[in-house]
Amino acid sequence: MIKRFALTFFIAICISGAAFAQSPIGEGGKQLNLGVGLFDDGVPVYVGMDFGVHPDITVGGQVSLDLGFNYLSISGRGDYHFNTLLEIPRDWDFYAGLSVGFVAGIDNDYNSDVDLGLQVGGRYYWNSDWGINLEFGGGNNLAGGRFGVSKRF
């Protein structure tokens, strides 16, 4: 079910490339992201902020807390947004990137460690400010996906 939704989401992004392409955030733009995830060790909530440092590149940070209070993850991330390259309209956003952070075990069953990861995801903005996001990724400690909302500034 999730794989079918992700494939449909990706195809919709690619097909919509016939319209004029624009970077979804742009240089100097900001974006707040928040939502829930599904990882191999529980269900986290997350909040993060992305900053446009180039028309197609964002950097930012993210904090995740497992609802079972097993771990806390703090990470920095960088993403390349494919809108210009694939001629995707600004209402859509397809990106991939790298993250580096630290996972702190809160209970005795989870070890603290550095976390290196990759992510790929997409967003659809239903108006000029708000959108939904779906992301898949993983690292040497955490793997899974995220679903939430994004707010552009």
C-alpha positions in Angstrom: 0.0 0.0 0.0 2.7 2.5 1.0 4.8 1.5 -2.1 1.9 2.0 -4.4 1.2 5.4 -2.9 4.9 6.4 -3.2 5.0 5.3 -6.8 1.8 7.2 -7.7 3.2 10.3 -5.9 6.5 10.1 -7.8 4.7 9.6 -11.2 2.4 12.5 -10.5 5.5 14.7 -9.9 7.2 13.6 -13.1 4.0 14.0 -15.2 3.4 17.5 -13.9 6.8 18.6 -15.3 5.1 20.0 -18.4 4.3 23.3 -16.6 6.9 26.0 -15.9 9.6 24.9 -13.5 10.5 26.9 -10.4 12.4 26.0 -7.3 9.9 25.3 -4.5 11.7 27.3 -1.8 14.4 29.3 -3.6 17.5 31.0 -2.3 16.7 32.9 0.9 13.4 31.0 1.4 12.5 29.1 4.6 10.3 26.1 5.2 9.0 24.6 8.4 8.2 20.8 8.4 6.4 18.8 11.0 4.6 15.5 11.2 4.9 11.8 12.2 7.1 9.0 11.1 7.4 5.3 11.0 10.8 3.8 11.9 12.0 0.4 12.8 12.1 1.4 16.5 8.8 3.2 16.9 6.7 6.1 15.9 8.4 9.5 16.1 7.1 13.0 15.8 9.4 15.5 14.1 9.9 19.2 13.4 12.5 20.7 11.2 13.4 23.9 9.3 14.9 24.2 5.8 16.8 27.2 4.5 17.3 27.9 0.8 21.0 28.5 0.2 20.8 28.1 -3.6 17.8 28.0 -6.0 17.9 24.2 -5.9 19.6 23.5 -2.5 18.4 23.7 1.1 20.1 23.0 4.4 18.5 22.7 7.7 18.0 20.9 10.9 15.5 18.4 12.3 14.5 17.0 15.7 12.6 13.7 16.2 11.3 12.2 19.4 10.0 8.6 19.5 6.5 8.5 21.1 7.6 5.5 23.1 10.4 7.7 24.5 13.1 5.3 23.3 15.2 7.8 21.5 15.7 11.5 20.5 17.4 12.3 17.2 18.9 15.7 16.3 20.3 16.0 12.7 21.4 18.5 10.1 20.5 17.9 6.5 21.0 19.1 3.0 18.7 18.4 0.0 18.9 19.0 -3.7 15.4 19.9 -5.2 14.9 18.6 -8.7 12.3 21.1 -9.8 14.6 23.1 -12.2 16.3 20.0 -13.6 13.1 18.0 -14.2 11.0 21.1 -15.0 8.6 20.4 -12.2 6.1 23.3 -11.3 6.5 25.1 -8.0 3.4 23.4 -6.5 5.4 20.1 -6.4 8.7 19.4 -4.9 10.9 16.3 -5.5 14.2 16.2 -3.5 16.9 13.9 -2.3 19.7 14.5 0.2 22.0 13.6 3.0 21.7 13.9 6.8 24.1 13.7 9.7 23.1 13.8 13.3 23.1 12.1 16.7 20.6 9.6 18.1 20.4 9.6 21.9 19.0 6.5 23.6 16.5 7.5 26.3 15.9 4.0 27.7 18.5 1.3 28.3 17.4 -0.7 25.2 18.7 1.9 22.7 22.3 3.0 22.3 23.3 6.5 21.5 25.3 6.9 18.3 26.1 9.2 15.3 23.5 8.8 12.6 24.4 9.2 8.9 21.6 8.9 6.4 20.0 9.5 3.0 16.5 10.7 2.3 14.3 11.1 -0.8 10.9 12.7 -0.7 8.2 14.9 -2.3 5.7 17.6 -1.4 2.6 19.0 -2.9 1.6 22.6 -2.0 -2.2 23.1 -2.1 -1.7 26.8 -1.9 1.3 29.2 -1.9 2.2 28.6 1.7 1.0 25.1 2.9 1.8 21.6 1.6 1.9 17.9 2.5 5.2 15.9 2.5 6.2 12.3 2.2 9.7 11.2 2.7 11.6 7.9 2.8 15.1 7.3 4.1 17.4 5.8 6.5 20.7 5.7 8.1 23.0 3.5 10.1 20.6 3.8 13.1 17.1 4.7 11.9 15.2 3.7 8.7 11.7 4.4 7.7 9.5 7.2 6.4 7.8 10.5 7.4 4.5 12.1 6.6 3.5 15.6 7.5 2.9 19.2 6.6 5.2 22.0 5.3 4.9 25.8 5.6 6.8 28.1 3.3 7.9 31.5 4.4 
